[in-house]
Amino acid sequence: MITDEIKKKIRAIVGPENVLDSDLERFSYSYDSSFLPLLPANKPEIVVRPLTTEEVAKIMAVAYEYEIPVTPRGAASGRTGGSVPLQGGISLSLDRMTRIVELDEKNMMVTAEAGVRTIDLYNHCAARGLFYPPDPASWKFSTIGGNVAENAGGMRAVKYGVTSDYVMGLDVVLADGTVLQTGGKAIKNVTGYDLKSLFTGSEGTLGIITKALLRLIPMPKRRGTLQVMFGSLDDGCATIHQMLQAGIVPAAAEIMDRFCLDTAARHSRIDLNPAAASCLIIEIDGEDDGALATQAKQIEAVAKKCGSIAFRAAGSEEESEELWAIRRGLSSAVAALAPNRLGEDISVPRDAFPEVVRRIRAISEKYGLTIAVYGHAGDGNLHPSVLCDLGNPEEAKRVHQAVDEIFAAALAVGGTLSGEHGIGITKRLYIAQALGEAGMRTLKAVKQALDPKGILNPGKIW
Ligand SMILES: Cc1cc2nc3c(=O)[nH]c(=O)nc-3n(C[C@H](O)[C@H](O)[C@H](O)COP(=O)(O)OP(=O)(O)OC[C@H]3O[C@@H](n4cnc5c(N)ncnc54)[C@H](O)[C@@H]3O)c2cc1C
């Protein structure tokens, strides 16, 4: 319970205008972009919007003293309920911490506060010819703090990796208000445990990330887009494997099944090859047009060997946009098909991609549910979307059984519950199955050591 006396202390830290406590304001901080129902019980008691690491440290010291739950929040674009306050307390919104503190061109590193939007960081670096590759589809609104806390990935992960591949250092406010600075600009650094990696992907349960030092790479000079159609999903997957085995690494490789293709085509009014059962959209990049042409030729040859039925290389920016439009519009096109959509985020070894899709199709038939399948074929991360009406209790029951079986299918083929969206609330029931007893014990020991009073994002992950 946050008393008037505690509110007074917090107002003195951040200024009264940065403590929100009206019913409507608290409601606005009670949900995120997951598919969870809106519940009045998830309203925070207050919303606090600090401007500096020092203010965050002071707020945490108060929260620690009075044992107040604190739920960190970036842009609330999370898909698993991570920023939803389950136990009232403080919703700690980092949205005012939007400074890009330093762009160190010599060391090719950037330091940004937690509330900087991913796209703003990208553009800031791109203007100097430097490239920050992690590109979650939410990058126009997600924050760097949220990206680090979820270890966000994106379409370019197949070539460039995910957020953790770029985190060099972090400023983290611990549960009791202590400020920890970990990592730094030294490329090789094995002094002690790798704490920056521990906090990356910790979903706000171990500390509040206030600043990140991120590695950059030179911006590729040219980019190109290819679209390849196949008569089966397996042929599309085989093309990815053979490309990678041959050392041809595309910047992105997205796959869609026939259902998704039809849906996207209807949505965007595009005519599709009726024989296509799957489609790969590939981004290539390189130093010049010659390098792109060589890669495109190599990919076309591999795809042909794997049974492709159509190949197209975009000849201009506009054409490239047109090819990507199918993939970009897919999420909304699929969501428009039913009152509810449960979008999952399983990740499997690349060679298990066709097998897990077959298993998902069997689950879809067993429960009489439409499940659209698309994803980042280049790195084995799939987003099966269960289309349903959760207002119908009988259907809701079938949906939950189907989702249980999708997770079981991912684990059965050697995969995992989440490739990029994290565990949050929505997957916590399954985590023990994925990590096993020793894994869970280790995770809980870390949590206990860093958050002995259990005030940081309680109710998440398990
Ligand atoms: C349309 C759409 C597309 C998406 N596409 C992708 C995608 O391609 N790849 C991908 O990885 N994700 C994707 N996401 C999910 C989401 O955008 C990412 O997880 C993103 O990293 C969340 O950032 P955020 O700032 O919105 O964080 P929030 O949603 O506010 O928070 C996410 C979690 O991080 C914690 N947190 C936030 N900030 C901090 C901080 N400073 N310190 C400590 N903990 C913190 C929160 O408590 C919560 O647990 C998508 C979401 C949407 C809505």
Ligand as a Chemical Component Dictionary entry (heavy atoms), coordinates in Angstrom:
data_LIG
# 
_chem_comp.id                   LIG 
_chem_comp.type                 NON-POLYMER 
_chem_comp.pdbx_formal_charge   0 
_chem_comp.three_letter_code    LIG 
# 
loop_
_chem_comp_atom.comp_id 
_chem_comp_atom.atom_id 
_chem_comp_atom.alt_atom_id 
_chem_comp_atom.type_symbol 
_chem_comp_atom.charge 
_chem_comp_atom.model_Cartn_x 
_chem_comp_atom.model_Cartn_y 
_chem_comp_atom.model_Cartn_z 
_chem_comp_atom.pdbx_ordinal 
LIG C1  C1  C 0 3.562  -5.085 -33.643 1  
LIG C2  C2  C 0 4.649  -5.655 -32.752 2  
LIG C3  C3  C 0 5.726  -6.268 -33.364 3  
LIG C4  C4  C 0 6.741  -6.814 -32.577 4  
LIG N1  N1  N 0 7.819  -7.380 -33.191 5  
LIG C5  C5  C 0 8.848  -7.848 -32.456 6  
LIG C6  C6  C 0 9.999  -8.403 -33.097 7  
LIG O1  O1  O 0 10.103 -8.463 -34.320 8  
LIG N2  N2  N 0 10.997 -8.851 -32.304 9  
LIG C7  C7  C 0 10.926 -8.800 -30.946 10 
LIG O2  O2  O 0 11.878 -9.202 -30.281 11 
LIG N3  N3  N 0 9.839  -8.293 -30.325 12 
LIG C8  C8  C 0 8.812  -7.816 -31.031 13 
LIG N4  N4  N 0 7.705  -7.282 -30.395 14 
LIG C9  C9  C 0 7.651  -7.289 -28.920 15 
LIG C10 C10 C 0 8.180  -6.001 -28.235 16 
LIG O3  O3  O 0 8.087  -4.890 -29.085 17 
LIG C11 C11 C 0 9.606  -6.175 -27.748 18 
LIG O4  O4  O 0 9.642  -7.138 -26.713 19 
LIG C12 C12 C 0 10.251 -4.882 -27.215 20 
LIG O5  O5  O 0 11.592 -5.156 -26.889 21 
LIG C13 C13 C 0 9.550  -4.320 -25.991 22 
LIG O6  O6  O 0 10.014 -2.982 -25.795 23 
LIG P1  P1  P 0 9.173  -1.942 -24.925 24 
LIG O7  O7  O 0 9.984  -0.721 -24.800 25 
LIG O8  O8  O 0 7.824  -1.772 -25.484 26 
LIG O9  O9  O 0 9.116  -2.700 -23.535 27 
LIG P2  P2  P 0 7.848  -3.000 -22.604 28 
LIG O10 O10 O 0 6.828  -3.771 -23.350 29 
LIG O11 O11 O 0 7.423  -1.760 -21.925 30 
LIG O12 O12 O 0 8.529  -3.948 -21.531 31 
LIG C14 C14 C 0 8.951  -5.241 -21.872 32 
LIG C15 C15 C 0 9.598  -5.896 -20.640 33 
LIG O13 O13 O 0 10.809 -5.250 -20.343 34 
LIG C16 C16 C 0 10.763 -4.673 -19.041 35 
LIG N5  N5  N 0 11.428 -3.378 -19.161 36 
LIG C17 C17 C 0 11.105 -2.364 -20.011 37 
LIG N6  N6  N 0 11.992 -1.369 -19.875 38 
LIG C18 C18 C 0 12.876 -1.763 -18.927 39 
LIG C19 C19 C 0 14.016 -1.163 -18.324 40 
LIG N7  N7  N 0 14.455 0.035  -18.694 41 
LIG N8  N8  N 0 14.687 -1.850 -17.363 42 
LIG C20 C20 C 0 14.276 -3.081 -16.983 43 
LIG N9  N9  N 0 13.201 -3.684 -17.511 44 
LIG C21 C21 C 0 12.516 -3.038 -18.474 45 
LIG C22 C22 C 0 9.301  -4.604 -18.665 46 
LIG O14 O14 O 0 9.105  -4.695 -17.266 47 
LIG C23 C23 C 0 8.752  -5.826 -19.380 48 
LIG O15 O15 O 0 8.978  -6.975 -18.620 49 
LIG C24 C24 C 0 6.651  -6.760 -31.156 50 
LIG C25 C25 C 0 5.550  -6.142 -30.562 51 
LIG C26 C26 C 0 4.556  -5.594 -31.350 52 
LIG C27 C27 C 0 3.404  -4.929 -30.673 53 
# 
loop_
_chem_comp_bond.comp_id 
_chem_comp_bond.atom_id_1 
_chem_comp_bond.atom_id_2 
_chem_comp_bond.value_order 
_chem_comp_bond.pdbx_ordinal 
LIG C1  C2  SING 1  
LIG C2  C3  SING 2  
LIG C2  C26 DOUB 3  
LIG C3  C4  DOUB 4  
LIG C4  N1  SING 5  
LIG C4  C24 SING 6  
LIG N1  C5  DOUB 7  
LIG C5  C6  SING 8  
LIG C5  C8  SING 9  
LIG C6  O1  DOUB 10 
LIG C6  N2  SING 11 
LIG N2  C7  SING 12 
LIG C7  O2  DOUB 13 
LIG C7  N3  SING 14 
LIG N3  C8  DOUB 15 
LIG C8  N4  SING 16 
LIG N4  C9  SING 17 
LIG N4  C24 SING 18 
LIG C9  C10 SING 19 
LIG C10 O3  SING 20 
LIG C10 C11 SING 21 
LIG C11 O4  SING 22 
LIG C11 C12 SING 23 
LIG C12 O5  SING 24 
LIG C12 C13 SING 25 
LIG C13 O6  SING 26 
LIG O6  P1  SING 27 
LIG P1  O7  DOUB 28 
LIG P1  O8  SING 29 
LIG P1  O9  SING 30 
LIG O9  P2  SING 31 
LIG P2  O10 DOUB 32 
LIG P2  O11 SING 33 
LIG P2  O12 SING 34 
LIG O12 C14 SING 35 
LIG C14 C15 SING 36 
LIG C15 O13 SING 37 
LIG C15 C23 SING 38 
LIG O13 C16 SING 39 
LIG C16 N5  SING 40 
LIG C16 C22 SING 41 
LIG N5  C17 SING 42 
LIG N5  C21 SING 43 
LIG C17 N6  DOUB 44 
LIG N6  C18 SING 45 
LIG C18 C19 SING 46 
LIG C18 C21 DOUB 47 
LIG C19 N7  SING 48 
LIG C19 N8  DOUB 49 
LIG N8  C20 SING 50 
LIG C20 N9  DOUB 51 
LIG N9  C21 SING 52 
LIG C22 O14 SING 53 
LIG C22 C23 SING 54 
LIG C23 O15 SING 55 
LIG C24 C25 DOUB 56 
LIG C25 C26 SING 57 
LIG C26 C27 SING 58 
# 
